Amino acid sequence: MSGEKLDAVIEEQERVLRFRSIDLDTISRVCCRAVERLKSMKAPCYIRAVVNKTVVFAQCLEGASCNNEEWAKRKAALCERYWMSSLHAARNLEKKGQTLETCGMNNTEYGLSGGSFPILLESGLCMGSITVSGLKGAEDHQIVVSAIADELGVEIPSVLE
């Protein structure tokens, strides 16, 4: 997929995947959907959800390591800083020729990789993030957005096509 098309797909996902309201049961359902997909793939991943700066869901799947947990935290930090997916934020920095350091961040707290998607309300307010770590960044990203789309009952384009 060309860079321009990928950017358009990510922007469409962020526009469509918004919640009217959010509660912990909804977040749990989304995360459990993602976990089921990951288990069916036998993917060695870590998943976590953060709402209002509090971890409300975390699960380490068979084969995942503490590195996956650390990457999840760093990707979530980038997502929550910019109120956009970590894949979108990483691509924006890359297109501008910027690094984490030139933007006042560091690579111990922030991660330039896909896999974290913002929990957005219809108003645009970011309430937190849902993050998967363990596959390639675009695959991590797609696991999360597919689970959110299922919860919302909407269809979205894939970044993997």
N, C-alpha and C positions, 0 to 999 in steps of 0.2 A: 504494500500500500504506500502510495506517495506521501511525503511529509505533509503536504497541504490537505490531502484527503484524511489522513490520520488526525490532524488538528481539528478538522471539521467534525469528525466522528466524536472525538473527545468532548468538544464543545456542545454537541447535540446531547450526549449522555448527561453532561452537567446541567443542561437546560431542562431536560425531561425528568431526571431522577431526583425529584424533590417531594418531600413529605408535607402533607397538610399540617400534621402535628406528629410529635414523636414521643414514644414512651419506651420503657425498657423491654416490654414484651415484644414490641415490633423489632427492636434491635436484636433481641435474642432470636427471633424467627429468621431474620436476614442472615445472621451469623450461622445458625444451624443449617440453613440452605447451603451456604458456602462450604461448611464443614462436610456435608453429605457429598457435594461435588468433588471436593478434595479427596475424601476417603475413596470414592469410586475410582479416582485416578491413581490411588495409592501415592498421593503427592506428599512429600515430607515438608509440610508447611506449618507455620504458626499463624494464627488469626487473632486479632484483637479489635475491640470496639471501645471508643472513648466518647463519652458524652459529658459536656461541661468540665473537661479536664480530668474526669474520673474514668478509670478503666472499668467498664461494665460487663465485658465479656472477654475471655482469653482462653485459647485452647491450643495446645501443642500436639500436633499429629505425629504418628509413628515416623521416625527418621528425621524429624526436625531437631534443630539444635539451638543453643543460646544465641548463636549468630543470627538465626532467623528472627528471634525475639528482638534483638538489638536493631536489626534492619527495619523491622516493623515500627519500632519507636521512632527511628530517624525519618522514615517515609511519612509517618503520621504527623511529625513535627512540621515537615515541609507543607503537607496538605493543609493543616490547620493554620499555618502562618499566612498562606495565600488564599484560603477558602476555595481551593480548586484541587482536582486530583493531583497526586504527586507526579504522575506521568505528564500531565499538562504543565505543571510548574517546571519540571525538569526540562521539557521541550522548550518552554519559553526562555529559560535561562540560556540554553544551548543556542537558540536562534539569535539571541542578543549578544552572544560571545561572552557571557558572564559566567562567573563561578560562584560557588557558595561564599567564598571569602570576599569577592568584590561586592557582594550583597550584604555583608555584615554577619554572615553565618559561618559555621564550621562543620567539617564532615564528621565530627563526633556526636553532634546533636541533630544534624539534618542529613537526609539521604536523597540523592538524585536518582530515583528509580521509580517505576510504576508500581502500583499495588495498594496505595491508600486513596480512598475516595471520601469526599466530604459528606457528612450527614447534613443535607441542606433542606431548609424549610422552603415552602413556596415563595416566601418573601425574599429569599436569598440568604437569610441568616444561616451561618454555619454553626451547628450544635456540637460538632465533633467529627469523628472519622471512623471508618471501618477499613482495616488493613490486613492484607495477606502477604506473607513473605515466605519464599521457598522455591518459586518457579522463576521463569524469566519475568521481568517487570511488567511487560504487556499482558502476560498470562495471569499474573497476580491481579492486575487491574481488572481484567475481564471477569475473573471469578467473582470479585466484589460487585461489579456493576450488574452482572447477570442475576445475582441473588437479590439485589435491590429491585431490579426490574420485575422479577417474579413477585416480590412482595407487593409492589405497586400495581401489578397487572398491566404493565406496558411493554411494548416491544422497542428495542433499541438496536442500533447497528453495533457491530463488534469491531474492536480494534485489531482483531486477529485475521480479518478477511482480506 
